[in-house]
């Protein structure tokens, strides 16, 4: 069809337009981006082991898991980070109760950011 033949005909849509989404996933819940920004700190400071992750492990946690790895050791935690995360996310670690969701997310952010010391 030529341009002259198309003149006067209604335009066809090629597909459905997706509605714009608000940055919140559900009403009142922060989006993934907002959660990550909050976990990384006010000035975009990266989550670090010594400042943000190590303090989450209590002496009792370190002792309980000493048969497998040393939670007070950056090298051990980094080497076992995925296994630790799986247990934290499942709520089986620590053994006396699960971490708050913000702390589990902070640990995941640390892994995703390359596990800085």
N, C-alpha and C positions, 0 to 999 in steps of 0.2 A: 504494500500500500504506500502511496506517496503521501507527502505532507498535506497536499490539497485534499486528498481523499479522507484523511483523518480529521480535518477541520470540521468542527461541529459535532463530533462524536464524543460521548462521555469518556473520561479517562478511566482506565482500568487500574485497579490496584494490583500490584505484583505480590503482595503478601500482607499479612496482618501486622499492624504496628503493635509493638509491645508497649504497654503503659509504662510511664516513668515510675521508677520505684523510689520511695523515700529511703534515706540511708539507714533506717532502722529495719531490722528483720521482722519483728513483730511489734505491735504497739507497745512502746515503752522500753523495748530491749535494744541495746546498742548493736550496731552493725559489727561485722568482723573487723573492719578498719578502725572503728572507734575503740573496740576492745584492745586491739594491738597498740594503738596510740596511747591508751591509758596505761597499758602494761609496760611500755617502753619509757614512760616518764614524761614529764611536762615539756622538756626541751628535746625530745627525741633521743634521750640517752638510752643506749642499748642495755638490755638485760645482761648482767655479768654474773659469773659464778660467785666470786668473792663477796660482792655487794648484795646480790639479790637471791641467789640460789642456795649457797652454803648456809645462810641463817635459817632456811626453812627446815633443815635437818636437825632434829634435836639429838642430844647425847644418847637418849634411849633408842632412837632410830638407827644411829650409827652403830651402836652395840648390837641391836637386833639383826642387822644385815651384814655384820662383819664376817659371817661364814661365806658370803658371796662376793662382796666388794666393800670398799671403804668409802662411805658417803661423805667423809670429811676430806677426801682426796679428789682434787679437780680431775686428775688423770683417770681415776677409777670411775668417777661419775660420767665423765665425757665418753669413756669407752663403753659404758653400759647405759647410756642415756635413753635409748629407745626402749630397752627392757624396763628401766625404771619408770619411764613415762607410761608404758602400758599398764603397769601395776598401779601407778597413781591414778590414771584415768578410770581403771576398773574399781578403784576403791579398796584394793587388797593391800595397799601399802600407804601409810604405815598401818601396822596390824591393830592399833587401838582406835582407828577411825580415819575416815577419808579426809584429805586436804580440802580446804575451800576451793571452789571452782576457779577463783582468781589465781590461786597459787599453782594449780595444775596448768592453767593457761600460761602463766609466767614461765613455767618450766618448758612448755612446748615452744614458746617464743624464743627462749634461750637456745634450744636445739635448732630451730629454724634459722636463727641468726648466726649459726656457725659455732655455737657453744664457746663464746669468748671467756677467758679466765676471770 
